[in-house]
């Protein structure tokens, strides 16, 4: 039985079987709850209390009822089979209030408790996360690509009291749950039944749609994302109620070009912060429709056909996605409604921008942010596109290129891309790395937050991204820490030692490459078969997207006098030959 039958058991209205063009009416002004479209004033006087569900979403619900918002869905979702669900802001409100009651009553969660949410792009993901906002519960999104070991680490590190997932990942959770003493409840979003799990659809059907939203302070924690680092396992990045909810307001208006008539489609995994950029806060703060496709695997022709068949006005993907789309004769498709094409998650090469414009007539507007931030820079609406540059700073950030002493550098001189945080820390930055004050402090240099990226400015104030200052690998929009891959390789008996770096790739931009010293017992093995075996091993031990697509066997690795592997020399070797 398909997932669609499950969805229709919920009080879902407006479901239908074929695409249609939505009515167009005169655009509304900005979010009423903010009281002003003057973002400088808003960020200067951040309200003491802020809850995105009640202060933004419920205001758009009211605008729907009084007829001052276009008849555009809040969420428009398509299943793998092409079945559709549309929710208004009113319907989203009803369902998310029910979800909030499920979390607080059935799961016994309170304000500030943490819940891990591991779901694909299905409507329940939005129901649950908005329900968390209403109840003041901290939601911790994670990718569906995680292994059992990854899930265990996240459960233990976050001390989550509940986990919500589907039947694909429930067995992995069950295999580690005995080691998770903080966990109170497991919720299954599935048609089936499983021992030890509560069933989301049963709970939500029985739940009341009356819920008083928790009064959350602007600086209260709202969500936590795990982000890979150069050493150790992923760090927990905490965002407050206002950092994403308010911090993405300028991005929604000035980079995404959104308004209440817009239909925004952002292609990203639900486990990454980029997903909430384009599929939660950016669109909904402007009252736009979020468009989503439930298909798990990325298929270029499916994306192109969808853009040609549905009235999507704004599309956002990684550079890798655009490169893959361009391999399928994009010029043969007619995108009737598409106005804005956005890219983020990794650097965009000028050739891709040129080819996309040649085949579609549209520019790609690049954006730049991090798990720790909202949109820092971008080619904003009305700005000239400069291929090779990530644009200019986006409000409320002052982004500059600085040297090691914290001084701003002149145009053309390479340095660290940094954000001014003094005298006042801007809305949109994370609050801290949870339980890691030393790591949090290490991101500051004088008056600046250091992004860990290198860049330069030109005479017009545009910023060029040059490279990561550390060893993080950015592959097809995924952020991969070398330590995690090296640690997985170390568990295989063939590996005596390894070093993992980025390597250039024409489609993904860069991929994971492992330099491996073999143990004596494996030095006479068939190397081609061993490479496949090691790749499959890493896929099983950690998330599949982290496996090394390239492997080179070596006799030794470059090291410092103290014995530390010099990944920079290996990376230079790879990129110097590119």
C-alpha positions as CSV (number, residue, x, y, z in Angstrom):
1,X,0.0,0.0,0.0
2,X,1.3,3.4,-0.9
3,X,2.0,6.4,1.4
4,X,-0.7,8.5,-0.3
5,X,-3.5,6.4,1.3
6,X,-2.0,7.2,4.7
7,X,-1.9,10.9,4.0
8,X,-5.5,11.0,3.0
9,X,-6.5,9.7,6.4
10,X,-5.4,13.0,7.8
11,X,-7.8,16.0,7.5
12,X,-6.1,16.9,4.2
13,X,-8.1,19.1,1.9
14,X,-7.5,20.1,-1.7
15,X,-6.0,16.8,-2.9
16,X,-6.3,16.2,-6.6
17,X,-4.8,14.2,-9.4
18,X,-3.6,16.6,-12.0
19,X,-1.6,19.9,-12.2
20,X,-3.4,23.2,-12.5
21,X,-2.5,26.8,-12.9
22,X,-3.3,28.8,-9.8
23,X,-5.3,32.1,-9.9
24,X,-3.2,35.2,-9.8
25,X,-4.2,38.2,-7.7
26,X,-2.4,41.4,-6.7
27,X,0.5,40.7,-4.3
28,X,0.1,41.3,-0.6
29,X,2.6,43.2,1.5
30,X,5.0,41.4,3.8
31,X,4.2,39.4,6.9
32,X,1.7,41.2,9.1
33,X,3.2,39.8,12.3
34,X,6.5,41.5,11.7
35,X,4.7,44.9,11.6
36,X,7.2,46.3,9.1
37,X,9.1,45.5,6.0
38,X,12.0,47.6,7.2
39,X,14.4,44.8,8.0
40,X,17.1,47.1,9.5
41,X,14.6,48.3,12.1
42,X,13.4,44.8,12.7
43,X,16.9,43.4,13.3
44,X,17.8,46.4,15.5
45,X,14.8,45.8,17.8
46,X,14.3,42.0,17.8
47,X,11.1,41.2,19.8
48,X,11.6,39.6,23.2
49,X,9.3,36.7,22.2
50,X,9.0,35.1,18.8
51,X,7.4,31.9,17.6
52,X,7.4,31.3,13.9
53,X,4.3,29.1,14.0
54,X,2.1,31.7,15.8
55,X,3.8,34.9,14.8
56,X,4.1,34.1,11.0
57,X,2.2,31.1,9.9
58,X,-1.0,31.9,11.8
59,X,-0.9,35.5,10.5
60,X,-0.9,34.1,6.9
61,X,-3.8,31.9,7.9
62,X,-5.7,35.0,9.0
63,X,-4.9,36.7,5.7
64,X,-6.3,33.7,3.8
65,X,-9.5,34.0,5.7
66,X,-9.9,37.7,5.2
67,X,-9.1,37.4,1.5
68,X,-5.9,39.5,1.5
69,X,-3.7,36.6,0.4
70,X,-3.9,34.9,-3.1
71,X,-5.5,31.4,-3.3
72,X,-2.1,29.8,-3.3
73,X,-1.5,26.6,-1.2
74,X,0.9,26.9,1.7
75,X,2.3,23.4,0.8
76,X,2.0,21.6,-2.6
77,X,3.4,18.1,-2.4
78,X,3.6,15.4,-5.1
79,X,4.2,11.8,-4.4
80,X,6.4,9.5,-6.5
81,X,3.3,8.3,-8.3
82,X,2.2,11.8,-9.1
83,X,-0.6,12.0,-6.5
84,X,-0.9,15.4,-4.9
85,X,-1.6,17.1,-1.6
86,X,-2.3,20.8,-1.1
87,X,-2.6,22.4,2.2
88,X,-3.7,26.0,3.0
89,X,-2.2,27.8,5.9
90,X,-5.4,27.0,7.8
91,X,-5.0,23.3,7.2
92,X,-1.3,23.4,8.1
93,X,-2.4,25.1,11.3
94,X,-4.9,22.5,12.2
95,X,-2.5,19.6,11.5
96,X,0.5,21.2,13.3
97,X,-1.6,21.9,16.4
98,X,-2.7,18.3,16.4
99,X,1.0,17.3,16.1
100,X,1.9,19.7,19.0
101,X,-0.6,17.9,21.2
102,X,0.8,14.5,20.1
103,X,4.3,15.6,21.1
104,X,3.3,17.1,24.5
105,X,0.6,14.6,25.5
106,X,1.4,11.2,24.0
107,X,5.2,11.7,24.1
108,X,5.3,13.7,27.3
109,X,7.7,16.2,25.8
110,X,8.1,19.7,27.3
111,X,9.5,23.0,26.1
112,X,13.2,22.7,25.4
113,X,13.1,18.9,25.0
114,X,14.8,17.5,21.9
115,X,13.2,15.2,19.2
116,X,15.1,13.8,16.3
117,X,13.2,13.8,13.0
118,X,14.4,11.5,10.3
119,X,11.9,11.6,7.5
120,X,12.0,12.0,3.7
121,X,10.2,14.8,1.9
122,X,6.6,13.9,3.0
123,X,3.9,16.2,4.3
124,X,4.3,14.8,7.8
125,X,7.8,16.3,8.0
126,X,6.3,19.8,7.9
127,X,3.4,18.9,10.2
128,X,5.8,17.6,12.9
129,X,8.4,20.4,12.7
130,X,5.8,23.1,12.8
131,X,4.2,21.2,15.7
132,X,7.5,21.3,17.5
133,X,7.7,25.1,17.0
134,X,4.2,25.5,18.5
135,X,5.2,23.4,21.5
136,X,8.7,25.0,22.0
137,X,10.2,21.5,21.4
138,X,13.7,21.5,19.8
139,X,13.6,19.5,16.5
140,X,16.8,17.9,15.3
141,X,16.5,17.0,11.6
142,X,18.6,14.3,10.1
143,X,19.1,12.8,6.7
144,X,17.5,9.4,5.8
145,X,20.9,8.3,4.6
146,X,22.2,7.7,8.1
147,X,23.6,4.3,9.3
148,X,22.7,2.8,12.7
149,X,26.0,4.0,14.0
150,X,25.2,7.6,12.9
151,X,21.8,7.4,14.5
152,X,23.2,6.1,17.8
153,X,25.7,9.0,17.9
154,X,23.0,11.6,17.3
155,X,20.7,10.1,19.9
156,X,23.5,10.0,22.5
157,X,25.0,13.4,21.7
158,X,21.6,15.2,21.6
159,X,20.1,13.4,24.6
160,X,16.9,13.4,22.5
161,X,13.8,12.2,24.4
162,X,12.0,11.1,21.2
163,X,12.7,10.0,17.7
164,X,10.4,10.1,14.7
165,X,11.1,8.1,11.6
166,X,9.5,5.7,9.1
167,X,9.6,2.0,8.6
168,X,12.7,2.1,6.5
169,X,14.9,3.4,9.4
170,X,13.0,2.0,12.4
171,X,15.0,-1.3,12.4
172,X,18.2,0.7,12.6
173,X,16.8,2.7,15.6
174,X,15.8,-0.6,17.3
175,X,19.3,-2.0,16.9
176,X,20.8,0.8,19.0
177,X,18.0,1.9,21.3
178,X,19.2,-0.1,24.3
179,X,22.2,2.3,24.4
180,X,20.0,5.5,24.5
181,X,18.9,6.0,28.0
182,X,17.4,9.5,27.5
183,X,15.0,8.2,24.8
184,X,11.4,8.1,26.1
185,X,9.4,7.4,22.9
186,X,9.7,6.2,19.3
187,X,7.1,7.4,16.8
188,X,6.6,5.7,13.5
189,X,5.2,7.5,10.4
190,X,4.1,4.4,8.5
191,X,1.2,2.3,7.5
192,X,2.6,-0.7,9.4
193,X,2.8,-1.5,13.1
194,X,6.0,-2.1,15.0
195,X,6.5,-3.3,18.6
196,X,7.7,-0.5,20.9
197,X,6.6,2.3,18.6
198,X,3.7,4.7,18.7
199,X,2.0,5.3,15.4
200,X,1.8,8.9,14.3
201,X,-1.3,8.7,12.2
202,X,-3.3,6.9,15.0
203,X,-2.1,9.6,17.4
204,X,-2.9,12.6,15.2
205,X,-6.4,11.3,14.3
206,X,-7.2,11.1,18.0
207,X,-5.6,14.4,18.9
208,X,-7.3,17.7,19.4
209,X,-6.7,20.6,17.0
210,X,-6.9,23.1,19.9
211,X,-3.5,24.1,21.1
212,X,-2.2,27.2,22.8
213,X,1.3,28.0,21.3
214,X,4.1,28.1,23.8
215,X,5.5,31.6,24.4
216,X,9.1,31.2,23.3
217,X,11.7,33.8,23.6
218,X,13.5,34.9,20.5
219,X,16.8,33.5,21.9
220,X,15.3,30.1,23.0
221,X,16.6,27.1,21.1
222,X,14.4,26.0,18.2
223,X,16.5,23.5,16.2
224,X,19.8,21.7,16.2
225,X,21.7,20.5,13.1
226,X,24.7,18.1,13.1
227,X,27.5,19.4,10.9
228,X,30.7,17.6,10.0
229,X,34.0,19.0,11.2
230,X,37.7,18.3,10.3
231,X,38.2,16.4,13.6
232,X,35.9,14.2,15.6
233,X,32.3,13.4,14.9
234,X,29.7,16.0,13.8
235,X,29.1,19.0,16.0
236,X,25.7,20.2,17.1
237,X,24.8,23.6,15.7
238,X,22.0,25.3,17.7
239,X,19.7,27.9,16.1
240,X,17.4,30.1,18.2
241,X,13.7,30.8,17.5
242,X,14.6,34.1,15.7
243,X,17.9,33.1,14.0
244,X,16.2,31.2,11.2
245,X,12.6,32.4,11.5
246,X,13.6,36.1,11.3
247,X,17.1,35.7,9.9
248,X,15.9,34.3,6.6
249,X,13.3,37.0,5.9
250,X,15.7,39.1,3.7
251,X,16.8,36.0,1.8
252,X,13.2,35.1,1.1
253,X,12.4,38.5,-0.3
254,X,15.7,39.8,-1.8
255,X,17.4,36.6,-3.0
256,X,14.6,34.2,-3.7
257,X,12.4,37.0,-4.9
258,X,9.3,35.6,-3.2
259,X,5.9,37.0,-2.5
260,X,2.5,35.4,-1.7
261,X,2.0,34.5,-5.4
262,X,5.3,32.6,-5.6
263,X,5.7,28.8,-5.8
264,X,9.1,27.8,-4.4
265,X,10.8,24.5,-5.1
266,X,14.1,23.8,-3.3
267,X,15.8,20.5,-4.0
268,X,17.5,19.4,-0.8
269,X,17.6,16.7,1.8
270,X,15.4,17.2,4.8
271,X,18.4,16.7,7.1
272,X,20.3,19.8,5.8
273,X,19.8,23.4,6.9
274,X,19.5,24.3,3.2
275,X,16.1,22.5,3.2
276,X,14.6,25.0,5.7
277,X,16.2,27.9,3.8
278,X,14.0,27.1,0.7
279,X,11.3,24.8,2.0
280,X,10.3,26.4,5.3
281,X,11.4,29.8,6.5
282,X,12.3,31.7,3.3
283,X,9.0,31.0,1.5
284,X,6.6,31.0,4.4
285,X,7.8,34.3,5.9
286,X,6.7,35.8,2.6
287,X,3.5,33.8,2.5
288,X,4.6,31.8,-0.6
289,X,3.7,28.3,-1.6
290,X,6.3,25.6,-0.9
291,X,6.4,23.0,-3.6
292,X,7.9,19.6,-2.9
293,X,8.4,16.3,-4.6
294,X,8.5,13.0,-2.6
295,X,10.7,11.2,-5.0
296,X,13.7,9.9,-3.1
297,X,16.2,9.5,-5.9
298,X,17.2,12.6,-8.0
299,X,16.3,12.0,-11.6
300,X,17.2,14.9,-14.0
301,X,14.4,14.2,-16.5
302,X,11.8,14.0,-13.6
303,X,12.9,17.4,-12.4
304,X,12.8,19.0,-15.9
305,X,9.4,17.5,-16.6
306,X,8.1,18.8,-13.3
307,X,9.4,22.3,-13.9
308,X,7.7,22.2,-17.3
309,X,4.3,20.8,-16.0
310,X,3.8,22.8,-12.8
311,X,3.7,26.6,-12.1
312,X,6.9,26.7,-10.1
313,X,8.2,30.3,-10.1
314,X,11.4,29.8,-8.1
315,X,13.8,26.9,-8.3
316,X,16.8,26.2,-6.1
317,X,19.4,23.5,-6.4
318,X,23.1,22.8,-5.9
319,X,25.5,23.4,-8.8
320,X,25.8,19.6,-9.2
321,X,22.0,19.5,-9.9
322,X,22.3,22.2,-12.6
323,X,25.2,20.4,-14.2
324,X,23.2,17.1,-14.2
325,X,20.2,18.8,-15.7
326,X,22.3,20.3,-18.4
327,X,23.2,16.8,-19.6
328,X,19.6,16.4,-20.8
329,X,19.0,19.0,-23.4
330,X,17.3,21.6,-21.2
331,X,16.5,23.8,-24.2
332,X,13.9,21.3,-25.3
333,X,11.8,22.0,-22.2
334,X,9.5,25.0,-21.8
335,X,9.3,26.4,-18.2
336,X,6.1,28.5,-18.5
337,X,6.2,30.0,-14.9
338,X,9.9,29.8,-13.9
339,X,11.3,33.2,-13.1
340,X,14.2,32.7,-10.6
341,X,16.9,30.1,-10.6
342,X,19.0,29.9,-7.4
343,X,22.0,27.9,-6.5
344,X,23.8,27.2,-3.2
345,X,25.5,24.5,-1.1
346,X,28.8,24.5,-3.1
347,X,30.7,26.8,-5.4
348,X,29.2,27.3,-8.9
349,X,31.5,27.3,-11.9
350,X,31.0,30.0,-14.6
351,X,30.6,27.5,-17.4
352,X,27.5,26.0,-15.8
353,X,26.0,29.5,-15.4
354,X,26.7,30.3,-19.1
355,X,25.3,27.0,-20.4
356,X,22.1,27.3,-18.3
357,X,21.5,30.9,-19.5
358,X,22.2,29.8,-23.1
359,X,19.6,27.0,-22.9
360,X,16.9,28.7,-20.8
361,X,17.5,32.4,-21.1
362,X,17.7,32.7,-17.3
363,X,20.5,33.6,-15.0
364,X,21.5,31.5,-12.0
365,X,21.6,33.6,-8.8
366,X,24.2,32.2,-6.4
367,X,23.8,32.2,-2.7
368,X,26.2,31.5,0.1
369,X,25.5,30.4,3.7
370,X,26.4,27.7,6.2
371,X,24.8,25.4,8.7
372,X,25.8,28.1,11.3
373,X,24.2,31.0,9.4
374,X,21.4,32.0,7.2
375,X,22.1,33.6,3.8
376,X,25.4,35.5,4.2
377,X,25.9,36.6,0.6
378,X,24.0,36.3,-2.7
379,X,23.3,37.7,-6.1
380,X,20.1,39.5,-4.8
381,X,17.1,40.4,-6.9
382,X,18.0,43.1,-9.5
383,X,21.8,42.7,-9.0
384,X,24.1,42.0,-11.9
385,X,25.2,38.3,-12.0
386,X,29.0,38.0,-11.9
387,X,30.0,34.5,-12.8
388,X,32.6,33.3,-10.3
389,X,31.3,35.5,-7.5
390,X,28.9,34.6,-4.7
391,X,27.4,38.1,-4.7
392,X,27.2,40.7,-2.0
393,X,26.4,40.6,1.7
394,X,22.7,40.0,2.5
395,X,21.0,41.9,5.3
396,X,21.5,41.9,8.2
397,X,25.1,40.7,7.7
398,X,28.3,42.7,7.3
399,X,30.6,40.3,5.5
400,X,34.2,41.2,4.9
401,X,37.5,39.5,3.9
402,X,40.0,39.8,6.8
403,X,43.6,38.8,7.6
404,X,44.9,36.8,10.5
405,X,45.0,40.0,12.7
406,X,41.3,40.6,12.1
407,X,41.9,43.6,9.7
408,X,39.9,44.1,6.6
409,X,41.8,43.5,3.3
410,X,41.6,45.6,0.2
411,X,40.0,44.3,-3.0
412,X,41.8,41.6,-4.8
413,X,43.7,40.3,-1.7
414,X,42.8,36.8,-0.4
415,X,41.8,36.2,3.2
416,X,39.2,34.7,5.5
417,X,35.5,35.4,4.8
418,X,34.2,36.7,8.0
419,X,31.0,38.2,9.5
420,X,31.1,41.2,11.9
421,X,29.6,40.3,15.2
422,X,30.5,43.3,17.3
423,X,29.2,45.6,18.7
424,X,26.1,43.5,18.1
425,X,25.8,39.9,17.0
426,X,23.5,39.9,13.9
427,X,20.2,37.9,13.8
428,X,20.8,34.8,11.6
429,X,23.9,33.4,13.3
430,X,23.8,30.2,15.3
431,X,23.9,30.5,19.1
432,X,26.6,27.9,19.8
433,X,28.0,24.5,19.3
434,X,26.0,22.5,21.9
435,X,28.2,21.3,24.8
436,X,31.4,22.6,23.1
437,X,32.3,26.1,24.3
438,X,35.9,25.7,23.1
439,X,34.7,25.0,19.5
440,X,32.3,27.9,19.7
441,X,35.0,30.3,20.9
442,X,37.3,29.2,18.1
443,X,35.0,30.7,15.5
444,X,35.6,34.2,16.7
445,X,38.5,36.5,15.8
446,X,38.3,40.0,17.3
447,X,35.1,41.5,16.0
448,X,34.3,38.7,13.6
449,X,32.9,35.3,13.2
450,X,35.2,33.3,11.0
451,X,33.4,31.2,8.4
452,X,36.3,28.9,7.6
453,X,36.2,29.9,4.0
454,X,38.7,31.8,2.0
455,X,37.8,34.5,-0.5
456,X,38.4,38.0,-1.8
457,X,36.4,41.1,-2.8
458,X,36.4,43.0,-6.1
459,X,36.2,46.8,-6.6
460,X,32.3,46.6,-6.7
461,X,32.0,44.8,-3.4
462,X,31.3,41.3,-4.8
463,X,32.8,38.4,-2.9
464,X,34.6,35.5,-4.6
465,X,34.6,32.1,-2.8
466,X,38.1,30.5,-3.2
467,X,38.2,27.4,-1.0
468,X,37.6,26.0,2.4
469,X,40.3,27.0,4.8
470,X,40.1,23.6,6.5
471,X,39.8,20.0,5.2
472,X,36.0,19.9,4.9
473,X,34.9,18.3,1.6
474,X,31.9,19.9,-0.2
475,X,30.6,17.3,-2.7
476,X,27.3,17.7,-4.6
477,X,26.0,20.0,-1.7
478,X,27.0,17.5,1.0
479,X,29.5,18.6,3.7
480,X,31.8,15.7,4.6
481,X,34.4,15.6,7.3
482,X,37.6,13.6,6.5
483,X,37.7,12.2,10.0
484,X,34.5,10.3,9.7
485,X,35.6,8.6,6.5
486,X,39.1,7.8,7.8
487,X,37.5,6.4,11.0
488,X,35.2,4.1,8.9
489,X,38.2,2.9,6.8
490,X,40.2,2.2,10.0
491,X,37.6,-0.5,10.9
492,X,38.5,-2.5,7.8
493,X,41.4,-5.0,8.3
494,X,43.1,-4.0,5.0
495,X,43.7,-0.4,6.2
496,X,46.8,0.4,8.2
497,X,46.4,4.1,7.8
498,X,44.5,6.5,5.6
499,X,44.1,10.2,4.7
500,X,41.0,11.6,3.1
501,X,40.8,14.8,1.0
502,X,38.7,16.4,-1.8
503,X,39.5,15.6,-5.4
504,X,38.1,17.5,-8.4
505,X,35.1,16.0,-10.3
506,X,33.4,17.5,-13.4
507,X,29.8,16.7,-12.1
508,X,30.0,16.9,-8.3
509,X,32.5,19.7,-8.2
510,X,34.6,17.6,-5.8
511,X,34.5,14.1,-4.4
512,X,36.0,12.1,-1.5
513,X,39.4,10.6,-2.2
514,X,41.2,8.3,0.2
515,X,45.0,7.7,0.2
516,X,45.4,4.3,1.9
517,X,48.4,2.4,3.3
518,X,47.5,-1.3,3.3
519,X,48.3,-3.8,6.1
520,X,50.8,-6.5,5.0
521,X,48.2,-9.2,4.7
522,X,46.3,-7.2,1.9
523,X,49.2,-5.9,-0.1
524,X,49.0,-8.8,-2.6
525,X,45.2,-8.6,-3.1
526,X,43.4,-7.7,-6.3
527,X,43.4,-3.9,-6.0
528,X,40.3,-3.3,-8.1
529,X,38.2,-5.7,-6.0
530,X,39.7,-4.3,-2.8
531,X,38.7,-0.8,-3.8
532,X,35.0,-1.9,-4.3
533,X,35.2,-3.8,-1.0
534,X,36.5,-0.7,0.9
535,X,33.9,1.6,-0.8
536,X,31.0,-0.8,0.2
537,X,32.5,-1.0,3.7
538,X,32.4,2.8,4.2
539,X,28.8,2.9,2.9
540,X,27.7,0.4,5.5
541,X,29.7,1.9,8.4
542,X,28.6,5.5,7.8
543,X,26.2,7.4,5.5
544,X,26.5,6.2,1.9
545,X,27.2,9.7,0.5
546,X,30.5,9.8,2.4
547,X,32.2,6.9,0.7
548,X,35.5,7.6,-1.2
549,X,34.7,7.6,-4.9
550,X,38.5,7.6,-5.5
551,X,41.0,5.5,-3.7
552,X,44.8,5.5,-4.2
553,X,47.1,3.0,-2.4
554,X,50.4,4.6,-1.2
555,X,53.4,3.5,0.8
556,X,53.5,6.5,3.1
557,X,51.5,9.7,4.0
558,X,53.0,13.2,4.4
559,X,53.2,14.1,8.1
560,X,54.5,16.9,10.3
561,X,57.4,16.3,12.8
562,X,54.8,15.6,15.5
563,X,53.2,12.9,13.3
564,X,50.1,14.7,12.1
565,X,48.9,13.9,8.6
566,X,49.3,16.9,6.2
567,X,46.0,16.7,4.3
568,X,46.8,20.0,2.7
569,X,49.7,18.6,0.8
570,X,47.6,15.7,-0.6
571,X,44.8,18.1,-1.5
572,X,47.2,20.4,-3.3
573,X,48.5,17.3,-5.2
574,X,44.9,16.6,-6.3
575,X,43.9,20.1,-7.3
576,X,47.3,21.0,-8.7
577,X,46.9,18.4,-11.3
578,X,43.3,19.4,-12.1
